[in-house]
Amino acid sequence: PQSHPVCLEPEDCGISVQAFDRVDDLAQNIYNQDERSRSSHTDSDTHERYHEDLKDVSLMSAVEQMIDSEFEKKGVISFVSNPVMRDNYQIFIVMQFDSEIYNSFPHLSKNEVILNALRKYRIYPSLLDALVRVFLREATLSLYQRRAGVYFTEIDTSFNEMFRLAGKRFMGDSLFMGTKVHAVSGLFDVCNYISSMKYEGDASIGKLLICKEDHPNLKLTFKLSEPISWRESRRIRKLLEICSDNLHLYSNGETIIGFAEINGVYDGKSEDFFIIRFTGAHKWEFWHHQHIMMSIENTNPRLPEERIDKTKFESTASRILRDISSENVASLWTIVASALNQKRGTLVIISKKAQSEAERLKNQSTTIEPIKPDEKLIKLMTSIDGAVLIDSSGLCHAIGVILDGKATSNGTSARGSRYNSAIRYIDANSEDTLAVIISEDGMVDLYPDLKPQIKKTEILQRLEMLREHVKLPKVDYDYYRPIMNWFGSHNFYLTEEVCKEINELIKILQSRLVMDVHSVYIQYQDLYPDPRMNDSYFSTKTS
């Protein structure tokens, strides 16, 4: 017989078993209120399976509601899997995320399409939502194995394959919501194929707009006499060559209809107007309302992210260009953000010595009267080969600069000449100089690439926790493990003195630990200081 009606693993997960006392009642209420619970099927087996599945979904919703009620004020968002029956227990797998980080990714607002009172179609509002559900499904399938939970490699599906499955489902769901056409479910694979095709040697570039034919924001420029099927990939690839900034290839979801422009301003609330942008060989993006919902390269979807993080740039600029004002940092970010739009790639050198460097390199550059460039001017300045030389106040002193410098171990043959010339120059002129390297393939690098700052108190607080734990009569592995894991991932910031004390403390704790033969433990090795570490990596901010 079962000794406990509800079990939690781990037990200290932040919620008590008492929170689930009325889970069955809540699940029954959810089931009763669902219109689908009153549907019937002529085939008895089909009827029974349908209602069993609906009750499982209701129970999952009840568990999710109870978990959400416990964590709603803790900034946590939770996802619950469908139940798996093992040893007379219904097992749910729960994934949790920091809600602020999770919600920072673009997502749609709807999570279901109601076709009629008895038919609801669940959709995933973002790539991340779809990825979570794909992972939970793979995790629940692993629980059906004979010795579930014994091995670490029970999920055979690769990370990239999970992303592809999630990307296909998310894109299909979004387009179905906007068009109510089932054919869109296969467009993920179609777009991957089109992006791999060349036309007269050129990679795929162009935009495909997908919405209903009567959409108010659709202005059909001209229509094909015969629609083109999604199977005719070569014809679609050829037609992409006609696209421009304003002109899109247009589809109603079923077929290619013609070419169209955007009429007026789409407000995004209806979530039924989508654009697919082909950006290069094996590259494309899925857009909604001026947001990249996901980017795809070599068939692999990825979550959208900034090409360069503004916060990281501001922190790096403030630390390298010492004593720079916040206003000047903001001016530099405006210049860098404008340079990111240069499709051929470019190189921006920011230096306190820009004026003297422009004079020194005048025979291998075009020097100009100092000027603070706007977005339009930056686009022109970065359109020619060579670097743009900017001082710490945002004034440009030279364009088309051919940089000098000596060979350095920090270069790499895996990157191009622009990247390596910037590395050589910065390593030879490292003081008060920063490079922003924008490659043709879209990759953006800051050099020097400084590690983020942390507060020194973060180290001292955890060190004190270890000191206090050593004094206790019993060693708790689950207490010191997260502390040591944190020290391991932040080893760069540890001084020689701190490393020595941590090593001594962990040796004492590990020698006194009473191990359970059925558990796995990490044997922590000695930590050593990094010679590159200095006090500039400690933040002085109080909040």
Secondary structure as UniProt FT lines:
FT   TURN            11..12
FT   HELIX           17..20
FT   TURN            21..22
FT   HELIX           23..33
FT   HELIX           35..38
FT   HELIX           44..71
FT   TURN            72..75
FT   STRAND          76..80
FT   STRAND          84..86
FT   TURN            87..88
FT   STRAND          89..91
FT   STRAND          94..98
FT   HELIX           99..103
FT   STRAND          112..116
FT   TURN            117..118
FT   STRAND          119..122
FT   HELIX           127..142
FT   TURN            143..144
FT   TURN            146..149
FT   HELIX           159..179
FT   HELIX           182..186
FT   HELIX           187..195
FT   TURN            200..201
FT   STRAND          205..210
FT   TURN            213..214
FT   TURN            216..217
FT   STRAND          218..228
FT   TURN            230..231
FT   HELIX           233..239
FT   HELIX           240..242
FT   STRAND          248..251
FT   STRAND          256..262
FT   TURN            269..270
FT   STRAND          274..280
FT   TURN            281..282
FT   STRAND          283..288
FT   TURN            289..290
FT   STRAND          291..297
FT   TURN            298..299
FT   STRAND          300..302
FT   HELIX           310..320
FT   TURN            322..323
FT   HELIX           326..339
FT   TURN            340..341
FT   TURN            343..344
FT   STRAND          346..351
FT   TURN            352..353
FT   HELIX           354..360
FT   HELIX           362..364
FT   STRAND          366..371
FT   HELIX           375..381
FT   TURN            382..383
FT   STRAND          387..390
FT   TURN            392..393
FT   STRAND          396..401
FT   TURN            409..410
FT   TURN            413..414
FT   HELIX           417..428
FT   TURN            431..432
FT   STRAND          433..438
FT   TURN            440..441
FT   STRAND          444..447
FT   HELIX           456..471
FT   HELIX           477..489
FT   HELIX           491..493
FT   HELIX           496..512
FT   TURN            517..518
FT   TURN            531..532
FT   HELIX           535..537
//
